[in-house]
Each structure stands twice: as C-alpha cells, then as structure tokens.
Amino acid sequence: MDIETKKTILAVITLKPGLVAGGGAPIFIASSREEQEKIAFYLSRIMDAMVHDLDNGVMIVVGH
C-alpha cells in the first residue's frame, strides 16, 4: 500500500516556541539558527519533503 502526502505540513522547527502551537505536526525547538537548519535538512531528507523558511524564526517541512 502506497501512502502519499500532498501539501501537508509534516514538521515545524522553531527558534521561538511562542510563535507556534499544536496543530497535528510535530514541533521541534532549536537553540540556534545552525541547529534549526540542521534539523530541517535532516527531516526533509528523511521525509522526502521541502523546507520553507517563514523568516520569523520558524521553518516548516512540507510534503508536496
């Protein structure tokens, strides 16, 4: 059985936990921009998804 995700937020990686709230996707809190980018990169590779930087300390991993 193939499961395909389309246009779904799969994960949120943030430097500012106050900007995000629960909504179904796991939230990862990074302590630095470097760590945030590393987490986003690894998750995007694992999930075969794209990272989008919202330019406010929040990145999302989206399945397209």
HELIX and SHEET records of a PDB file:
HELIX    1   1 PRO A   17  LEU A   19  5                                   3    
HELIX    2   2 ARG A   33  MET A   47  1                                  15    
SHEET    1   A 4 ILE A  27  ILE A  29  0                                        
SHEET    2   A 4 THR A   8  THR A  14  1                                        
SHEET    3   A 4 VAL A  58  GLY A  63 -1                                        
SHEET    4   A 4 MET A  50  ASP A  53 -1                                        
END                                                                             
